[in-house]
């Protein structure tokens, strides 16, 4: 099922992804932000369980911001 998540505190404004009945995440897309880095993150997490993505990426910061696009992805996949 396709989900969308509005980010907070990052250059990317939205994240969309699919999450299946087993919690597996696929088709992650970021809207805005650092294009190359976010494409790489999307490829790296493709096919991973949501809880594993959250465990790895949660708490990651960007510069002096208290969050990052990766941290927002962790929040997004656990929000549904």
Backbone as XML, in Angstrom:
<?xml version="1.0"?>
<chain id="A" units="angstrom">
  <residue number="1" name="UNK">
    <atom name="N" x="0.835" y="-1.167" z="0.000"/>
    <atom name="CA" x="0.000" y="0.000" z="0.000"/>
    <atom name="C" x="0.888" y="1.240" z="0.000"/>
  </residue>
  <residue number="2" name="UNK">
    <atom name="N" x="0.551" y="2.220" z="-0.834"/>
    <atom name="CA" x="1.319" y="3.461" z="-0.954"/>
    <atom name="C" x="0.960" y="4.407" z="0.189"/>
  </residue>
  <residue number="3" name="UNK">
    <atom name="N" x="1.985" y="4.968" z="0.813"/>
    <atom name="CA" x="1.808" y="5.917" z="1.914"/>
    <atom name="C" x="2.590" y="7.188" z="1.595"/>
  </residue>
  <residue number="4" name="UNK">
    <atom name="N" x="2.145" y="8.286" z="2.160"/>
    <atom name="CA" x="2.902" y="9.533" z="2.046"/>
    <atom name="C" x="3.064" y="10.129" z="3.430"/>
  </residue>
  <residue number="5" name="UNK">
    <atom name="N" x="4.196" y="10.809" z="3.612"/>
    <atom name="CA" x="4.540" y="11.380" z="4.906"/>
    <atom name="C" x="5.087" y="12.779" z="4.660"/>
  </residue>
  <residue number="6" name="UNK">
    <atom name="N" x="4.506" y="13.767" z="5.304"/>
    <atom name="CA" x="4.995" y="15.143" z="5.212"/>
    <atom name="C" x="6.089" y="15.326" z="6.251"/>
  </residue>
  <residue number="7" name="UNK">
    <atom name="N" x="7.265" y="15.681" z="5.778"/>
    <atom name="CA" x="8.415" y="15.805" z="6.669"/>
    <atom name="C" x="8.384" y="17.113" z="7.447"/>
  </residue>
  <residue number="8" name="UNK">
    <atom name="N" x="9.235" y="17.198" z="8.445"/>
    <atom name="CA" x="9.346" y="18.392" z="9.269"/>
    <atom name="C" x="10.821" y="18.655" z="9.553"/>
  </residue>
  <residue number="9" name="UNK">
    <atom name="N" x="11.272" y="19.884" z="9.286"/>
    <atom name="CA" x="12.632" y="20.273" z="9.625"/>
    <atom name="C" x="13.697" y="19.844" z="8.638"/>
  </residue>
  <residue number="10" name="UNK">
    <atom name="N" x="13.290" y="19.438" z="7.424"/>
    <atom name="CA" x="14.260" y="19.006" z="6.415"/>
    <atom name="C" x="13.993" y="19.705" z="5.082"/>
  </residue>
  <residue number="11" name="UNK">
    <atom name="N" x="14.959" y="19.613" z="4.202"/>
    <atom name="CA" x="14.802" y="20.177" z="2.858"/>
    <atom name="C" x="13.790" y="19.379" z="2.039"/>
  </residue>
  <residue number="12" name="UNK">
    <atom name="N" x="13.772" y="18.063" z="2.209"/>
    <atom name="CA" x="12.747" y="17.247" z="1.561"/>
    <atom name="C" x="11.409" y="17.568" z="2.230"/>
  </residue>
  <residue number="13" name="UNK">
    <atom name="N" x="10.385" y="17.730" z="1.445"/>
    <atom name="CA" x="9.078" y="18.122" z="1.979"/>
    <atom name="C" x="8.130" y="16.945" z="2.156"/>
  </residue>
  <residue number="14" name="UNK">
    <atom name="N" x="8.373" y="15.859" z="1.416"/>
    <atom name="CA" x="7.492" y="14.706" z="1.499"/>
    <atom name="C" x="8.253" y="13.443" z="1.136"/>
  </residue>
  <residue number="15" name="UNK">
    <atom name="N" x="7.794" y="12.324" z="1.716"/>
    <atom name="CA" x="8.335" y="11.002" z="1.400"/>
    <atom name="C" x="7.147" y="10.105" z="1.066"/>
  </residue>
  <residue number="16" name="UNK">
    <atom name="N" x="7.254" y="9.362" z="-0.032"/>
    <atom name="CA" x="6.255" y="8.339" z="-0.328"/>
    <atom name="C" x="6.948" y="6.986" z="-0.346"/>
  </residue>
  <residue number="17" name="UNK">
    <atom name="N" x="6.191" y="5.948" z="-0.019"/>
    <atom name="CA" x="6.751" y="4.596" z="0.028"/>
    <atom name="C" x="5.616" y="3.591" z="0.064"/>
  </residue>
  <residue number="18" name="UNK">
    <atom name="N" x="5.948" y="2.352" z="-0.263"/>
    <atom name="CA" x="5.018" y="1.234" z="-0.120"/>
    <atom name="C" x="5.438" y="0.439" z="1.106"/>
  </residue>
  <residue number="19" name="UNK">
    <atom name="N" x="4.434" y="-0.027" z="1.861"/>
    <atom name="CA" x="4.669" y="-0.891" z="3.013"/>
    <atom name="C" x="3.696" y="-2.050" z="2.911"/>
  </residue>
  <residue number="20" name="UNK">
    <atom name="N" x="4.221" y="-3.257" z="2.834"/>
    <atom name="CA" x="3.331" y="-4.408" z="2.684"/>
    <atom name="C" x="2.869" y="-4.930" z="4.044"/>
  </residue>
  <residue number="21" name="UNK">
    <atom name="N" x="2.063" y="-5.976" z="4.024"/>
    <atom name="CA" x="1.483" y="-6.528" z="5.250"/>
    <atom name="C" x="2.522" y="-7.108" z="6.209"/>
  </residue>
  <residue number="22" name="UNK">
    <atom name="N" x="3.726" y="-7.345" z="5.717"/>
    <atom name="CA" x="4.824" y="-7.841" z="6.554"/>
    <atom name="C" x="5.752" y="-6.729" z="7.039"/>
  </residue>
  <residue number="23" name="UNK">
    <atom name="N" x="5.416" y="-5.479" z="6.719"/>
    <atom name="CA" x="6.234" y="-4.346" z="7.131"/>
    <atom name="C" x="7.428" y="-4.074" z="6.242"/>
  </residue>
  <residue number="24" name="UNK">
    <atom name="N" x="7.460" y="-4.684" z="5.057"/>
    <atom name="CA" x="8.572" y="-4.487" z="4.121"/>
    <atom name="C" x="8.347" y="-3.195" z="3.335"/>
  </residue>
  <residue number="25" name="UNK">
    <atom name="N" x="9.387" y="-2.387" z="3.254"/>
    <atom name="CA" x="9.326" y="-1.086" z="2.599"/>
    <atom name="C" x="9.949" y="-1.164" z="1.203"/>
  </residue>
  <residue number="26" name="UNK">
    <atom name="N" x="9.247" y="-0.616" z="0.220"/>
    <atom name="CA" x="9.745" y="-0.527" z="-1.160"/>
    <atom name="C" x="9.325" y="0.811" z="-1.755"/>
  </residue>
  <residue number="27" name="UNK">
    <atom name="N" x="9.899" y="1.129" z="-2.886"/>
    <atom name="CA" x="9.524" y="2.308" z="-3.689"/>
    <atom name="C" x="9.552" y="3.618" z="-2.906"/>
  </residue>
  <residue number="28" name="UNK">
    <atom name="N" x="10.628" y="3.845" z="-2.162"/>
    <atom name="CA" x="10.783" y="5.084" z="-1.393"/>
    <atom name="C" x="11.138" y="6.219" z="-2.347"/>
  </residue>
  <residue number="29" name="UNK">
    <atom name="N" x="10.422" y="7.334" z="-2.232"/>
    <atom name="CA" x="10.719" y="8.540" z="-3.017"/>
    <atom name="C" x="10.677" y="9.749" z="-2.102"/>
  </residue>
  <residue number="30" name="UNK">
    <atom name="N" x="11.707" y="10.579" z="-2.201"/>
    <atom name="CA" x="11.770" y="11.844" z="-1.482"/>
    <atom name="C" x="11.437" y="12.962" z="-2.459"/>
  </residue>
  <residue number="31" name="UNK">
    <atom name="N" x="10.733" y="13.976" z="-1.984"/>
    <atom name="CA" x="10.393" y="15.138" z="-2.802"/>
    <atom name="C" x="11.088" y="16.348" z="-2.200"/>
  </residue>
  <residue number="32" name="UNK">
    <atom name="N" x="12.106" y="16.835" z="-2.911"/>
    <atom name="CA" x="12.971" y="17.887" z="-2.410"/>
    <atom name="C" x="14.201" y="17.255" z="-1.778"/>
  </residue>
  <residue number="33" name="UNK">
    <atom name="N" x="15.063" y="18.078" z="-1.249"/>
    <atom name="CA" x="16.257" y="17.574" z="-0.580"/>
    <atom name="C" x="17.404" y="17.309" z="-1.529"/>
  </residue>
  <residue number="34" name="UNK">
    <atom name="N" x="18.416" y="16.639" z="-1.045"/>
    <atom name="CA" x="19.640" y="16.342" z="-1.794"/>
    <atom name="C" x="19.411" y="15.121" z="-2.685"/>
  </residue>
  <residue number="35" name="UNK">
    <atom name="N" x="19.118" y="15.353" z="-3.918"/>
    <atom name="CA" x="18.672" y="14.339" z="-4.864"/>
    <atom name="C" x="19.527" y="13.084" z="-4.876"/>
  </residue>
  <residue number="36" name="UNK">
    <atom name="N" x="20.811" y="13.208" z="-5.054"/>
    <atom name="CA" x="21.688" y="12.039" z="-5.152"/>
    <atom name="C" x="21.724" y="11.219" z="-3.881"/>
  </residue>
  <residue number="37" name="UNK">
    <atom name="N" x="21.884" y="11.885" z="-2.750"/>
    <atom name="CA" x="21.935" y="11.171" z="-1.469"/>
    <atom name="C" x="20.617" y="10.469" z="-1.166"/>
  </residue>
  <residue number="38" name="UNK">
    <atom name="N" x="19.513" y="11.129" z="-1.470"/>
    <atom name="CA" x="18.219" y="10.536" z="-1.154"/>
    <atom name="C" x="17.871" y="9.392" z="-2.096"/>
  </residue>
  <residue number="39" name="UNK">
    <atom name="N" x="18.337" y="9.460" z="-3.338"/>
    <atom name="CA" x="18.172" y="8.313" z="-4.240"/>
    <atom name="C" x="18.957" y="7.119" z="-3.698"/>
  </residue>
  <residue number="40" name="UNK">
    <atom name="N" x="20.138" y="7.382" z="-3.171"/>
    <atom name="CA" x="20.969" y="6.308" z="-2.618"/>
    <atom name="C" x="20.305" y="5.690" z="-1.393"/>
  </residue>
  <residue number="41" name="UNK">
    <atom name="N" x="19.791" y="6.507" z="-0.487"/>
    <atom name="CA" x="19.096" y="5.981" z="0.685"/>
    <atom name="C" x="17.919" y="5.115" z="0.252"/>
  </residue>
  <residue number="42" name="UNK">
    <atom name="N" x="17.165" y="5.593" z="-0.723"/>
    <atom name="CA" x="16.005" y="4.842" z="-1.224"/>
    <atom name="C" x="16.408" y="3.469" z="-1.734"/>
  </residue>
  <residue number="43" name="UNK">
    <atom name="N" x="17.511" y="3.394" z="-2.461"/>
    <atom name="CA" x="17.991" y="2.106" z="-2.981"/>
    <atom name="C" x="18.472" y="1.206" z="-1.851"/>
  </residue>
  <residue number="44" name="UNK">
    <atom name="N" x="19.140" y="1.777" z="-0.868"/>
    <atom name="CA" x="19.696" y="0.981" z="0.226"/>
    <atom name="C" x="18.625" y="0.364" z="1.119"/>
  </residue>
  <residue number="45" name="UNK">
    <atom name="N" x="17.515" y="1.069" z="1.312"/>
    <atom name="CA" x="16.479" y="0.557" z="2.209"/>
    <atom name="C" x="15.429" y="-0.275" z="1.481"/>
  </residue>
  <residue number="46" name="UNK">
    <atom name="N" x="15.461" y="-0.308" z="0.168"/>
    <atom name="CA" x="14.455" y="-1.045" z="-0.593"/>
    <atom name="C" x="14.439" y="-2.526" z="-0.194"/>
  </residue>
  <residue number="47" name="UNK">
    <atom name="N" x="13.279" y="-3.006" z="0.211"/>
    <atom name="CA" x="13.125" y="-4.398" z="0.603"/>
    <atom name="C" x="13.404" y="-4.691" z="2.065"/>
  </residue>
  <residue number="48" name="UNK">
    <atom name="N" x="13.725" y="-3.652" z="2.844"/>
    <atom name="CA" x="14.020" y="-3.840" z="4.265"/>
    <atom name="C" x="12.743" y="-3.719" z="5.100"/>
  </residue>
  <residue number="49" name="UNK">
    <atom name="N" x="12.696" y="-4.392" z="6.248"/>
    <atom name="CA" x="11.578" y="-4.212" z="7.175"/>
    <atom name="C" x="11.603" y="-2.806" z="7.785"/>
  </residue>
  <residue number="50" name="UNK">
    <atom name="N" x="10.432" y="-2.248" z="8.016"/>
    <atom name="CA" x="10.324" y="-0.898" z="8.573"/>
    <atom name="C" x="11.077" y="-0.753" z="9.887"/>
  </residue>
  <residue number="51" name="UNK">
    <atom name="N" x="10.988" y="-1.755" z="10.769"/>
    <atom name="CA" x="11.651" y="-1.639" z="12.066"/>
    <atom name="C" x="13.170" y="-1.618" z="11.942"/>
  </residue>
  <residue number="52" name="UNK">
    <atom name="N" x="13.706" y="-2.292" z="10.943"/>
    <atom name="CA" x="15.153" y="-2.269" z="10.723"/>
    <atom name="C" x="15.581" y="-0.902" z="10.189"/>
  </residue>
  <residue number="53" name="UNK">
    <atom name="N" x="14.792" y="-0.336" z="9.277"/>
    <atom name="CA" x="15.077" y="1.009" z="8.760"/>
    <atom name="C" x="15.076" y="2.002" z="9.915"/>
  </residue>
  <residue number="54" name="UNK">
    <atom name="N" x="14.066" y="1.929" z="10.776"/>
    <atom name="CA" x="13.974" y="2.844" z="11.916"/>
    <atom name="C" x="15.161" y="2.673" z="12.854"/>
  </residue>
  <residue number="55" name="UNK">
    <atom name="N" x="15.563" y="1.444" z="13.102"/>
    <atom name="CA" x="16.693" y="1.170" z="14.008"/>
    <atom name="C" x="17.987" y="1.789" z="13.477"/>
  </residue>
  <residue number="56" name="UNK">
    <atom name="N" x="18.195" y="1.702" z="12.173"/>
    <atom name="CA" x="19.423" y="2.207" z="11.562"/>
    <atom name="C" x="19.428" y="3.726" z="11.422"/>
  </residue>
  <residue number="57" name="UNK">
    <atom name="N" x="18.302" y="4.310" z="11.006"/>
    <atom name="CA" x="18.282" y="5.722" z="10.617"/>
    <atom name="C" x="17.759" y="6.684" z="11.678"/>
  </residue>
  <residue number="58" name="UNK">
    <atom name="N" x="17.042" y="6.185" z="12.660"/>
    <atom name="CA" x="16.459" y="7.056" z="13.677"/>
    <atom name="C" x="17.539" y="7.818" z="14.437"/>
  </residue>
  <residue number="59" name="UNK">
    <atom name="N" x="17.308" y="9.107" z="14.604"/>
    <atom name="CA" x="18.247" y="9.943" z="15.348"/>
    <atom name="C" x="19.359" y="10.551" z="14.514"/>
  </residue>
  <residue number="60" name="UNK">
    <atom name="N" x="19.438" y="10.185" z="13.238"/>
    <atom name="CA" x="20.454" y="10.761" z="12.356"/>
    <atom name="C" x="20.141" y="12.252" z="12.153"/>
  </residue>
  <residue number="61" name="UNK">
    <atom name="N" x="21.142" y="13.103" z="12.301"/>
    <atom name="CA" x="20.922" y="14.546" z="12.139"/>
    <atom name="C" x="21.636" y="15.076" z="10.899"/>
  </residue>
  <residue number="62" name="UNK">
    <atom name="N" x="21.266" y="16.284" z="10.520"/>
    <atom name="CA" x="21.864" y="16.951" z="9.356"/>
    <atom name="C" x="22.370" y="18.321" z="9.797"/>
  </residue>
  <residue number="63" name="UNK">
    <atom name="N" x="23.681" y="18.486" z="9.767"/>
    <atom name="CA" x="24.254" y="19.758" z="10.215"/>
    <atom name="C" x="23.839" y="20.047" z="11.647"/>
  </residue>
  <residue number="64" name="UNK">
    <atom name="N" x="23.349" y="21.264" z="11.884"/>
    <atom name="CA" x="22.921" y="21.633" z="13.236"/>
    <atom name="C" x="21.425" y="21.405" z="13.458"/>
  </residue>
  <residue number="65" name="UNK">
    <atom name="N" x="20.754" y="20.749" z="12.507"/>
    <atom name="CA" x="19.326" y="20.449" z="12.643"/>
    <atom name="C" x="19.153" y="19.237" z="13.555"/>
  </residue>
  <residue number="66" name="UNK">
    <atom name="N" x="18.043" y="19.181" z="14.280"/>
    <atom name="CA" x="17.811" y="18.034" z="15.169"/>
    <atom name="C" x="17.286" y="16.788" z="14.447"/>
  </residue>
  <residue number="67" name="UNK">
    <atom name="N" x="17.135" y="16.865" z="13.138"/>
    <atom name="CA" x="16.627" y="15.758" z="12.340"/>
    <atom name="C" x="17.344" y="15.734" z="10.996"/>
  </residue>
  <residue number="68" name="UNK">
    <atom name="N" x="16.971" y="14.815" z="10.145"/>
    <atom name="CA" x="17.513" y="14.724" z="8.794"/>
    <atom name="C" x="16.486" y="14.004" z="7.931"/>
  </residue>
  <residue number="69" name="UNK">
    <atom name="N" x="16.733" y="13.944" z="6.648"/>
    <atom name="CA" x="15.833" y="13.198" z="5.764"/>
    <atom name="C" x="15.818" y="11.723" z="6.148"/>
  </residue>
  <residue number="70" name="UNK">
    <atom name="N" x="16.952" y="11.176" z="6.542"/>
    <atom name="CA" x="17.018" y="9.778" z="6.966"/>
    <atom name="C" x="16.200" y="9.569" z="8.237"/>
  </residue>
  <residue number="71" name="UNK">
    <atom name="N" x="16.330" y="10.471" z="9.196"/>
    <atom name="CA" x="15.551" y="10.397" z="10.431"/>
    <atom name="C" x="14.062" y="10.511" z="10.133"/>
  </residue>
  <residue number="72" name="UNK">
    <atom name="N" x="13.707" y="11.387" z="9.202"/>
    <atom name="CA" x="12.313" y="11.539" z="8.818"/>
    <atom name="C" x="11.785" y="10.271" z="8.134"/>
  </residue>
  <residue number="73" name="UNK">
    <atom name="N" x="12.630" y="9.591" z="7.367"/>
    <atom name="CA" x="12.225" y="8.321" z="6.772"/>
    <atom name="C" x="11.941" y="7.286" z="7.865"/>
  </residue>
  <residue number="74" name="UNK">
    <atom name="N" x="12.785" y="7.242" z="8.881"/>
    <atom name="CA" x="12.556" y="6.337" z="10.013"/>
    <atom name="C" x="11.195" y="6.601" z="10.647"/>
  </residue>
  <residue number="75" name="UNK">
    <atom name="N" x="10.887" y="7.868" z="10.869"/>
    <atom name="CA" x="9.592" y="8.244" z="11.444"/>
    <atom name="C" x="8.449" y="7.865" z="10.495"/>
  </residue>
  <residue number="76" name="UNK">
    <atom name="N" x="8.663" y="8.092" z="9.209"/>
    <atom name="CA" x="7.620" y="7.824" z="8.211"/>
    <atom name="C" x="7.241" y="6.348" z="8.161"/>
  </residue>
  <residue number="77" name="UNK">
    <atom name="N" x="8.236" y="5.479" z="8.090"/>
    <atom name="CA" x="7.927" y="4.058" z="7.936"/>
    <atom name="C" x="7.292" y="3.465" z="9.194"/>
  </residue>
  <residue number="78" name="UNK">
    <atom name="N" x="7.535" y="4.074" z="10.336"/>
    <atom name="CA" x="6.927" y="3.581" z="11.567"/>
    <atom name="C" x="5.583" y="4.240" z="11.847"/>
  </residue>
  <residue number="79" name="UNK">
    <atom name="N" x="5.216" y="5.257" z="11.084"/>
    <atom name="CA" x="3.963" y="5.988" z="11.335"/>
    <atom name="C" x="2.739" y="5.256" z="10.807"/>
  </residue>
  <residue number="80" name="UNK">
    <atom name="N" x="2.941" y="4.236" z="9.984"/>
    <atom name="CA" x="1.791" y="3.509" z="9.412"/>
    <atom name="C" x="1.881" y="2.024" z="9.713"/>
  </residue>
</chain>
